[in-house]
Amino acid sequence: MDDHKLTRPHLSQDESSSVTSQAAPPPAHTQNLARVQAVPWLIVILLLAALAWLGWRAFAPEDMGDPLATSLVAFEEQNELTVFSAQLSPVVAAEDSRLLGALTSRQVAVIPARVDYTLDLSGVTASRLRWNEDTQTLDVQLPAIEIGTPNLDEARAQYLREGLWITRDAQDQLTRDNTRLAQQQAVQQAANPVLVNLARQAARTAVRQNLAIPLEVAGFGDVTVNVRFDGEAPAQR
């Protein structure tokens, strides 16, 4: 029996060239054609972006680029701003006399109190603002600092009582008198010029920060904010 051997099919030279050409990458002119076809889409995208930008410029609110409007919005968001708080410790004394002076008593009290210094920004209008485009400077005129009513913390009050016999009614009367006197003294202490100046300095710092940051975010860069209060002379340049 003749032996049969498996042999690889023989390809002619033309057939071999055909197989090789099928596995080769696409010609260069095909890649160039793809690039050319993508160019119109890129142009369309750029045109849409340009139209969107032009539309925003045409229909955006005019005060978006107004530094005074930006500042007024910052004020409206704050409305009333607590710029400073002071802890006070009024020391007062009250006396009580009963039974035609037969029973006398005295009470010394130390009653802690807190007072807040606030700034009413709701009344700040454009007339209180002035913008200098050349120097990138914003001048602000603020209303006077408002001193709040002192808040007495009688839970932490300390009392020293003197007297041979202090009745319940006498003790209650002494406490009421001490509270009234402490409230009056706290009001006087809160109006101390040193504390008021500290409150003004704190207000200037707070207003500068509250205005400089929004203006910088709005694109006005590093803005100088000058703050003064009613009755104060403008800053000298």
Sequence and secondary structure as in RCSB ss.txt:
>XXXX:A:sequence
MDDHKLTRPHLSQDESSSVTSQAAPPPAHTQNLARVQAVPWLIVILLLAALAWLGWRAFAPEDMGDPLATSLVAF
EEQNELTVFSAQLSPVVAAEDSRLLGALTSRQVAVIPARVDYTLDLSGVTASRLRWNEDTQTLDVQLPAIEIGTP
NLDEARAQYLREGLWITRDAQDQLTRDNTRLAQQQAVQQAANPVLVNLARQAARTAVRQNLAIPLEVAGFGDVTV
NVRFDGEAPAQR
>XXXX:A:secstr
            HHHHHHHHHHHS   HHHHHHHHHHHHHHHHHHHHHHHHHHHHHHHHS GGGG HHHHHHHHH
HHHSEEEEEEEEE  EEEEEEEETTTTEEEEEEEE  EEEEEEEE TT  GGGEEEETTTTEEEEEE   EE   
EE GGG EEEEE S   HHHHHHHHHHHHHHHHHHHHHHHT HHHHHHHHHHHHHHHHHHHHHHHIIIII S EE
EEEETTS     
